[in-house]
Amino acid sequence: MRTARYGRRLRMLADSADKKRRARYECPKCKKNSVKREGYAIWTCRSCGAKFTGGAYSFETGPGQSSKRMLGGVKNE
């Protein structure tokens, strides 16, 4: 990822996005802390091999979390 050249705030935002991109996340299937970013908005669990879509730099986005909460009460039968 290219770094921001000028401005403290831009450097801080770029650094936080880079840390989120490189972090490991918990897999929704196997519950292990082994989900890593494979490509733009594509996340793969290194343990069970499951692929997920998410945000560009973080596994879950704000709108995605709110839609999960809204659909949490609805069950498909």
PDB file as gemmi writes it, atoms N, CA and C in Angstrom:
CRYST1    1.000    1.000    1.000  90.00  90.00  90.00 P 1                      
ATOM      1  N   MET A   1       0.854  -1.178   0.000  1.00  0.00           N  
ATOM      2  CA  MET A   1       0.000   0.000   0.000  1.00  0.00           C  
ATOM      3  C   MET A   1       0.891   1.230   0.000  1.00  0.00           C  
ATOM      4  N   ARG A   2       0.549   2.175  -0.809  1.00  0.00           N  
ATOM      5  CA  ARG A   2       1.321   3.409  -0.852  1.00  0.00           C  
ATOM      6  C   ARG A   2       1.014   4.236   0.394  1.00  0.00           C  
ATOM      7  N   THR A   3       1.984   4.949   0.859  1.00  0.00           N  
ATOM      8  CA  THR A   3       1.789   5.750   2.060  1.00  0.00           C  
ATOM      9  C   THR A   3       1.430   7.176   1.692  1.00  0.00           C  
ATOM     10  N   ALA A   4       0.719   7.829   2.601  1.00  0.00           N  
ATOM     11  CA  ALA A   4       0.373   9.233   2.413  1.00  0.00           C  
ATOM     12  C   ALA A   4       1.604  10.078   2.698  1.00  0.00           C  
ATOM     13  N   ARG A   5       1.843  11.057   1.881  1.00  0.00           N  
ATOM     14  CA  ARG A   5       3.066  11.847   2.019  1.00  0.00           C  
ATOM     15  C   ARG A   5       2.921  13.003   2.983  1.00  0.00           C  
ATOM     16  N   TYR A   6       1.826  13.726   2.889  1.00  0.00           N  
ATOM     17  CA  TYR A   6       1.711  14.956   3.657  1.00  0.00           C  
ATOM     18  C   TYR A   6       0.527  14.892   4.609  1.00  0.00           C  
ATOM     19  N   GLY A   7       0.715  15.398   5.783  1.00  0.00           N  
ATOM     20  CA  GLY A   7      -0.370  15.511   6.735  1.00  0.00           C  
ATOM     21  C   GLY A   7      -0.413  14.366   7.728  1.00  0.00           C  
ATOM     22  N   ARG A   8      -0.486  14.729   8.983  1.00  0.00           N  
ATOM     23  CA  ARG A   8      -0.495  13.743  10.060  1.00  0.00           C  
ATOM     24  C   ARG A   8      -1.752  12.889  10.011  1.00  0.00           C  
ATOM     25  N   ARG A   9      -2.884  13.532   9.760  1.00  0.00           N  
ATOM     26  CA  ARG A   9      -4.155  12.798   9.763  1.00  0.00           C  
ATOM     27  C   ARG A   9      -4.194  11.764   8.638  1.00  0.00           C  
ATOM     28  N   LEU A  10      -3.728  12.124   7.461  1.00  0.00           N  
ATOM     29  CA  LEU A  10      -3.709  11.170   6.347  1.00  0.00           C  
ATOM     30  C   LEU A  10      -2.784   9.996   6.636  1.00  0.00           C  
ATOM     31  N   ARG A  11      -1.643  10.270   7.243  1.00  0.00           N  
ATOM     32  CA  ARG A  11      -0.728   9.186   7.594  1.00  0.00           C  
ATOM     33  C   ARG A  11      -1.345   8.267   8.624  1.00  0.00           C  
ATOM     34  N   MET A  12      -2.072   8.826   9.603  1.00  0.00           N  
ATOM     35  CA  MET A  12      -2.713   8.008  10.628  1.00  0.00           C  
ATOM     36  C   MET A  12      -3.824   7.150  10.027  1.00  0.00           C  
ATOM     37  N   LEU A  13      -4.629   7.718   9.117  1.00  0.00           N  
ATOM     38  CA  LEU A  13      -5.691   6.950   8.473  1.00  0.00           C  
ATOM     39  C   LEU A  13      -5.126   5.829   7.610  1.00  0.00           C  
ATOM     40  N   ALA A  14      -4.053   6.127   6.884  1.00  0.00           N  
ATOM     41  CA  ALA A  14      -3.429   5.101   6.046  1.00  0.00           C  
ATOM     42  C   ALA A  14      -2.827   3.997   6.908  1.00  0.00           C  
ATOM     43  N   ASP A  15      -2.242   4.365   8.030  1.00  0.00           N  
ATOM     44  CA  ASP A  15      -1.636   3.377   8.920  1.00  0.00           C  
ATOM     45  C   ASP A  15      -2.697   2.475   9.552  1.00  0.00           C  
ATOM     46  N   SER A  16      -3.835   3.046   9.959  1.00  0.00           N  
ATOM     47  CA  SER A  16      -4.878   2.224  10.574  1.00  0.00           C  
ATOM     48  C   SER A  16      -5.508   1.292   9.543  1.00  0.00           C  
ATOM     49  N   ALA A  17      -5.683   1.748   8.305  1.00  0.00           N  
ATOM     50  CA  ALA A  17      -6.228   0.875   7.261  1.00  0.00           C  
ATOM     51  C   ALA A  17      -5.258  -0.257   6.957  1.00  0.00           C  
ATOM     52  N   ASP A  18      -3.967   0.028   6.965  1.00  0.00           N  
ATOM     53  CA  ASP A  18      -2.966  -0.994   6.696  1.00  0.00           C  
ATOM     54  C   ASP A  18      -2.923  -2.031   7.820  1.00  0.00           C  
ATOM     55  N   LYS A  19      -3.081  -1.591   9.065  1.00  0.00           N  
ATOM     56  CA  LYS A  19      -3.102  -2.527  10.192  1.00  0.00           C  
ATOM     57  C   LYS A  19      -4.331  -3.431  10.130  1.00  0.00           C  
ATOM     58  N   LYS A  20      -5.489  -2.879   9.747  1.00  0.00           N  
ATOM     59  CA  LYS A  20      -6.702  -3.682   9.614  1.00  0.00           C  
ATOM     60  C   LYS A  20      -6.553  -4.700   8.488  1.00  0.00           C  
ATOM     61  N   ARG A  21      -5.898  -4.298   7.421  1.00  0.00           N  
ATOM     62  CA  ARG A  21      -5.731  -5.178   6.271  1.00  0.00           C  
ATOM     63  C   ARG A  21      -4.832  -6.364   6.598  1.00  0.00           C  
ATOM     64  N   ARG A  22      -3.807  -6.151   7.400  1.00  0.00           N  
ATOM     65  CA  ARG A  22      -2.849  -7.209   7.727  1.00  0.00           C  
ATOM     66  C   ARG A  22      -3.255  -8.057   8.929  1.00  0.00           C  
ATOM     67  N   ALA A  23      -4.279  -7.652   9.654  1.00  0.00           N  
ATOM     68  CA  ALA A  23      -4.680  -8.364  10.873  1.00  0.00           C  
ATOM     69  C   ALA A  23      -5.343  -9.691  10.533  1.00  0.00           C  
ATOM     70  N   ARG A  24      -5.396 -10.560  11.523  1.00  0.00           N  
ATOM     71  CA  ARG A  24      -6.122 -11.827  11.401  1.00  0.00           C  
ATOM     72  C   ARG A  24      -7.454 -11.670  12.116  1.00  0.00           C  
ATOM     73  N   TYR A  25      -8.486 -12.295  11.554  1.00  0.00           N  
ATOM     74  CA  TYR A  25      -9.829 -12.202  12.100  1.00  0.00           C  
ATOM     75  C   TYR A  25     -10.360 -13.591  12.416  1.00  0.00           C  
ATOM     76  N   GLU A  26     -11.412 -13.652  13.217  1.00  0.00           N  
ATOM     77  CA  GLU A  26     -12.008 -14.930  13.607  1.00  0.00           C  
ATOM     78  C   GLU A  26     -12.899 -15.454  12.492  1.00  0.00           C  
ATOM     79  N   CYS A  27     -12.752 -16.719  12.172  1.00  0.00           N  
ATOM     80  CA  CYS A  27     -13.554 -17.368  11.117  1.00  0.00           C  
ATOM     81  C   CYS A  27     -14.962 -17.631  11.645  1.00  0.00           C  
ATOM     82  N   PRO A  28     -16.002 -17.229  10.901  1.00  0.00           N  
ATOM     83  CA  PRO A  28     -17.364 -17.516  11.338  1.00  0.00           C  
ATOM     84  C   PRO A  28     -17.708 -19.006  11.324  1.00  0.00           C  
ATOM     85  N   LYS A  29     -17.012 -19.802  10.521  1.00  0.00           N  
ATOM     86  CA  LYS A  29     -17.304 -21.229  10.441  1.00  0.00           C  
ATOM     87  C   LYS A  29     -16.600 -22.030  11.526  1.00  0.00           C  
ATOM     88  N   CYS A  30     -15.259 -21.944  11.569  1.00  0.00           N  
ATOM     89  CA  CYS A  30     -14.512 -22.800  12.494  1.00  0.00           C  
ATOM     90  C   CYS A  30     -14.111 -22.084  13.785  1.00  0.00           C  
ATOM     91  N   LYS A  31     -14.385 -20.800  13.891  1.00  0.00           N  
ATOM     92  CA  LYS A  31     -14.134 -19.994  15.094  1.00  0.00           C  
ATOM     93  C   LYS A  31     -12.647 -19.869  15.453  1.00  0.00           C  
ATOM     94  N   LYS A  32     -11.759 -20.128  14.492  1.00  0.00           N  
ATOM     95  CA  LYS A  32     -10.326 -19.941  14.741  1.00  0.00           C  
ATOM     96  C   LYS A  32      -9.906 -18.565  14.252  1.00  0.00           C  
ATOM     97  N   ASN A  33      -8.862 -18.045  14.813  1.00  0.00           N  
ATOM     98  CA  ASN A  33      -8.361 -16.721  14.461  1.00  0.00           C  
ATOM     99  C   ASN A  33      -7.395 -16.852  13.276  1.00  0.00           C  
ATOM    100  N   SER A  34      -7.943 -17.209  12.098  1.00  0.00           N  
ATOM    101  CA  SER A  34      -7.065 -17.494  10.971  1.00  0.00           C  
ATOM    102  C   SER A  34      -7.576 -16.948   9.637  1.00  0.00           C  
ATOM    103  N   VAL A  35      -8.426 -15.937   9.651  1.00  0.00           N  
ATOM    104  CA  VAL A  35      -8.909 -15.344   8.404  1.00  0.00           C  
ATOM    105  C   VAL A  35      -7.962 -14.218   8.018  1.00  0.00           C  
ATOM    106  N   LYS A  36      -7.446 -14.304   6.792  1.00  0.00           N  
ATOM    107  CA  LYS A  36      -6.540 -13.276   6.275  1.00  0.00           C  
ATOM    108  C   LYS A  36      -7.045 -12.800   4.926  1.00  0.00           C  
ATOM    109  N   ARG A  37      -6.604 -11.632   4.542  1.00  0.00           N  
ATOM    110  CA  ARG A  37      -7.021 -11.030   3.281  1.00  0.00           C  
ATOM    111  C   ARG A  37      -6.292 -11.692   2.124  1.00  0.00           C  
ATOM    112  N   GLU A  38      -7.055 -12.128   1.140  1.00  0.00           N  
ATOM    113  CA  GLU A  38      -6.479 -12.756  -0.045  1.00  0.00           C  
ATOM    114  C   GLU A  38      -6.353 -11.757  -1.183  1.00  0.00           C  
ATOM    115  N   GLY A  39      -7.354 -10.926  -1.347  1.00  0.00           N  
ATOM    116  CA  GLY A  39      -7.375  -9.908  -2.389  1.00  0.00           C  
ATOM    117  C   GLY A  39      -8.329  -8.817  -1.969  1.00  0.00           C  
ATOM    118  N   TYR A  40      -8.642  -7.940  -2.923  1.00  0.00           N  
ATOM    119  CA  TYR A  40      -9.533  -6.830  -2.619  1.00  0.00           C  
ATOM    120  C   TYR A  40     -10.905  -7.358  -2.206  1.00  0.00           C  
ATOM    121  N   ALA A  41     -11.249  -7.193  -0.943  1.00  0.00           N  
ATOM    122  CA  ALA A  41     -12.533  -7.591  -0.350  1.00  0.00           C  
ATOM    123  C   ALA A  41     -12.758  -9.103  -0.364  1.00  0.00           C  
ATOM    124  N   ILE A  42     -11.717  -9.908  -0.533  1.00  0.00           N  
ATOM    125  CA  ILE A  42     -11.820 -11.367  -0.477  1.00  0.00           C  
ATOM    126  C   ILE A  42     -10.982 -11.848   0.698  1.00  0.00           C  
ATOM    127  N   TRP A  43     -11.608 -12.565   1.610  1.00  0.00           N  
ATOM    128  CA  TRP A  43     -10.966 -13.044   2.821  1.00  0.00           C  
ATOM    129  C   TRP A  43     -11.047 -14.561   2.862  1.00  0.00           C  
ATOM    130  N   THR A  44      -9.964 -15.220   3.270  1.00  0.00           N  
ATOM    131  CA  THR A  44      -9.901 -16.674   3.281  1.00  0.00           C  
ATOM    132  C   THR A  44      -9.443 -17.166   4.646  1.00  0.00           C  
ATOM    133  N   CYS A  45     -10.107 -18.225   5.127  1.00  0.00           N  
ATOM    134  CA  CYS A  45      -9.691 -18.863   6.364  1.00  0.00           C  
ATOM    135  C   CYS A  45      -8.563 -19.833   6.030  1.00  0.00           C  
ATOM    136  N   ARG A  46      -7.452 -19.707   6.695  1.00  0.00           N  
ATOM    137  CA  ARG A  46      -6.311 -20.569   6.426  1.00  0.00           C  
ATOM    138  C   ARG A  46      -6.461 -21.932   7.090  1.00  0.00           C  
ATOM    139  N   SER A  47      -7.429 -22.066   7.992  1.00  0.00           N  
ATOM    140  CA  SER A  47      -7.628 -23.328   8.682  1.00  0.00           C  
ATOM    141  C   SER A  47      -8.605 -24.230   7.928  1.00  0.00           C  
ATOM    142  N   CYS A  48      -9.807 -23.724   7.661  1.00  0.00           N  
ATOM    143  CA  CYS A  48     -10.833 -24.564   7.022  1.00  0.00           C  
ATOM    144  C   CYS A  48     -10.971 -24.298   5.526  1.00  0.00           C  
ATOM    145  N   GLY A  49     -10.351 -23.248   5.003  1.00  0.00           N  
ATOM    146  CA  GLY A  49     -10.374 -22.977   3.582  1.00  0.00           C  
ATOM    147  C   GLY A  49     -11.608 -22.238   3.085  1.00  0.00           C  
ATOM    148  N   ALA A  50     -12.456 -21.763   3.970  1.00  0.00           N  
ATOM    149  CA  ALA A  50     -13.672 -21.050   3.573  1.00  0.00           C  
ATOM    150  C   ALA A  50     -13.306 -19.660   3.060  1.00  0.00           C  
ATOM    151  N   LYS A  51     -14.043 -19.193   2.051  1.00  0.00           N  
ATOM    152  CA  LYS A  51     -13.833 -17.860   1.502  1.00  0.00           C  
ATOM    153  C   LYS A  51     -15.017 -16.979   1.850  1.00  0.00           C  
ATOM    154  N   PHE A  52     -14.732 -15.727   2.143  1.00  0.00           N  
ATOM    155  CA  PHE A  52     -15.747 -14.759   2.526  1.00  0.00           C  
ATOM    156  C   PHE A  52     -15.512 -13.464   1.775  1.00  0.00           C  
ATOM    157  N   THR A  53     -16.583 -12.681   1.633  1.00  0.00           N  
ATOM    158  CA  THR A  53     -16.442 -11.331   1.122  1.00  0.00           C  
ATOM    159  C   THR A  53     -16.634 -10.384   2.292  1.00  0.00           C  
ATOM    160  N   GLY A  54     -15.984  -9.260   2.221  1.00  0.00           N  
ATOM    161  CA  GLY A  54     -16.076  -8.298   3.302  1.00  0.00           C  
ATOM    162  C   GLY A  54     -15.651  -6.934   2.800  1.00  0.00           C  
ATOM    163  N   GLY A  55     -15.104  -6.150   3.685  1.00  0.00           N  
ATOM    164  CA  GLY A  55     -14.631  -4.844   3.301  1.00  0.00           C  
ATOM    165  C   GLY A  55     -13.287  -4.922   2.608  1.00  0.00           C  
ATOM    166  N   ALA A  56     -12.878  -3.821   2.033  1.00  0.00           N  
ATOM    167  CA  ALA A  56     -11.604  -3.786   1.322  1.00  0.00           C  
ATOM    168  C   ALA A  56     -10.434  -3.918   2.289  1.00  0.00           C  
ATOM    169  N   TYR A  57     -10.534  -3.294   3.453  1.00  0.00           N  
ATOM    170  CA  TYR A  57      -9.420  -3.294   4.391  1.00  0.00           C  
ATOM    171  C   TYR A  57      -9.742  -3.946   5.717  1.00  0.00           C  
ATOM    172  N   SER A  58     -11.007  -4.269   5.988  1.00  0.00           N  
ATOM    173  CA  SER A  58     -11.361  -4.964   7.222  1.00  0.00           C  
ATOM    174  C   SER A  58     -12.362  -6.060   6.893  1.00  0.00           C  
ATOM    175  N   PHE A  59     -12.390  -7.083   7.714  1.00  0.00           N  
ATOM    176  CA  PHE A  59     -13.230  -8.247   7.451  1.00  0.00           C  
ATOM    177  C   PHE A  59     -14.713  -7.905   7.479  1.00  0.00           C  
ATOM    178  N   GLU A  60     -15.122  -7.095   8.428  1.00  0.00           N  
ATOM    179  CA  GLU A  60     -16.519  -6.685   8.531  1.00  0.00           C  
ATOM    180  C   GLU A  60     -16.617  -5.175   8.437  1.00  0.00           C  
ATOM    181  N   THR A  61     -17.644  -4.704   7.748  1.00  0.00           N  
ATOM    182  CA  THR A  61     -17.882  -3.271   7.626  1.00  0.00           C  
ATOM    183  C   THR A  61     -19.050  -2.879   8.516  1.00  0.00           C  
ATOM    184  N   GLY A  62     -19.220  -1.601   8.735  1.00  0.00           N  
ATOM    185  CA  GLY A  62     -20.320  -1.108   9.557  1.00  0.00           C  
ATOM    186  C   GLY A  62     -21.682  -1.479   9.008  1.00  0.00           C  
ATOM    187  N   PRO A  63     -21.963  -1.231   7.714  1.00  0.00           N  
ATOM    188  CA  PRO A  63     -23.259  -1.642   7.164  1.00  0.00           C  
ATOM    189  C   PRO A  63     -23.472  -3.159   7.205  1.00  0.00           C  
ATOM    190  N   GLY A  64     -22.414  -3.921   7.041  1.00  0.00           N  
ATOM    191  CA  GLY A  64     -22.535  -5.379   7.112  1.00  0.00           C  
ATOM    192  C   GLY A  64     -22.904  -5.850   8.500  1.00  0.00           C  
ATOM    193  N   GLN A  65     -22.328  -5.231   9.519  1.00  0.00           N  
ATOM    194  CA  GLN A  65     -22.648  -5.595  10.897  1.00  0.00           C  
ATOM    195  C   GLN A  65     -24.091  -5.245  11.233  1.00  0.00           C  
ATOM    196  N   SER A  66     -24.570  -4.082  10.778  1.00  0.00           N  
ATOM    197  CA  SER A  66     -25.948  -3.698  11.086  1.00  0.00           C  
ATOM    198  C   SER A  66     -26.944  -4.588  10.351  1.00  0.00           C  
ATOM    199  N   SER A  67     -26.613  -5.013   9.123  1.00  0.00           N  
ATOM    200  CA  SER A  67     -27.532  -5.914   8.420  1.00  0.00           C  
ATOM    201  C   SER A  67     -27.553  -7.291   9.075  1.00  0.00           C  
ATOM    202  N   LYS A  68     -26.430  -7.750   9.631  1.00  0.00           N  
ATOM    203  CA  LYS A  68     -26.425  -9.016  10.365  1.00  0.00           C  
ATOM    204  C   LYS A  68     -27.316  -8.932  11.595  1.00  0.00           C  
ATOM    205  N   ARG A  69     -27.275  -7.787  12.296  1.00  0.00           N  
ATOM    206  CA  ARG A  69     -28.120  -7.609  13.471  1.00  0.00           C  
ATOM    207  C   ARG A  69     -29.592  -7.612  13.087  1.00  0.00           C  
ATOM    208  N   MET A  70     -29.930  -6.960  11.956  1.00  0.00           N  
ATOM    209  CA  MET A  70     -31.331  -6.920  11.538  1.00  0.00           C  
ATOM    210  C   MET A  70     -31.813  -8.303  11.105  1.00  0.00           C  
ATOM    211  N   LEU A  71     -30.972  -9.062  10.417  1.00  0.00           N  
ATOM    212  CA  LEU A  71     -31.363 -10.377   9.936  1.00  0.00           C  
ATOM    213  C   LEU A  71     -31.156 -11.477  10.975  1.00  0.00           C  
ATOM    214  N   GLY A  72     -30.589 -11.126  12.123  1.00  0.00           N  
ATOM    215  CA  GLY A  72     -30.338 -12.122  13.154  1.00  0.00           C  
ATOM    216  C   GLY A  72     -31.581 -12.770  13.693  1.00  0.00           C  
ATOM    217  N   GLY A  73     -32.677 -12.050  13.774  1.00  0.00           N  
ATOM    218  CA  GLY A  73     -33.919 -12.600  14.291  1.00  0.00           C  
ATOM    219  C   GLY A  73     -34.682 -13.417  13.260  1.00  0.00           C  
ATOM    220  N   VAL A  74     -34.387 -13.215  11.969  1.00  0.00           N  
ATOM    221  CA  VAL A  74     -35.086 -13.922  10.907  1.00  0.00           C  
ATOM    222  C   VAL A  74     -34.406 -15.236  10.638  1.00  0.00           C  
ATOM    223  N   LYS A  75     -35.184 -16.335  10.667  1.00  0.00           N  
ATOM    224  CA  LYS A  75     -34.617 -17.660  10.421  1.00  0.00           C  
ATOM    225  C   LYS A  75     -35.269 -18.254   9.189  1.00  0.00           C  
ATOM    226  N   ASN A  76     -34.455 -18.792   8.287  1.00  0.00           N  
ATOM    227  CA  ASN A  76     -34.980 -19.480   7.100  1.00  0.00           C  
ATOM    228  C   ASN A  76     -35.293 -20.917   7.461  1.00  0.00           C  
ATOM    229  N   GLU A  77     -36.469 -21.360   7.088  1.00  0.00           N  
ATOM    230  CA  GLU A  77     -36.856 -22.731   7.396  1.00  0.00           C  
ATOM    231  C   GLU A  77     -37.150 -23.496   6.139  1.00  0.00           C  
TER     232      GLU A  77                                                      
END                                                                             
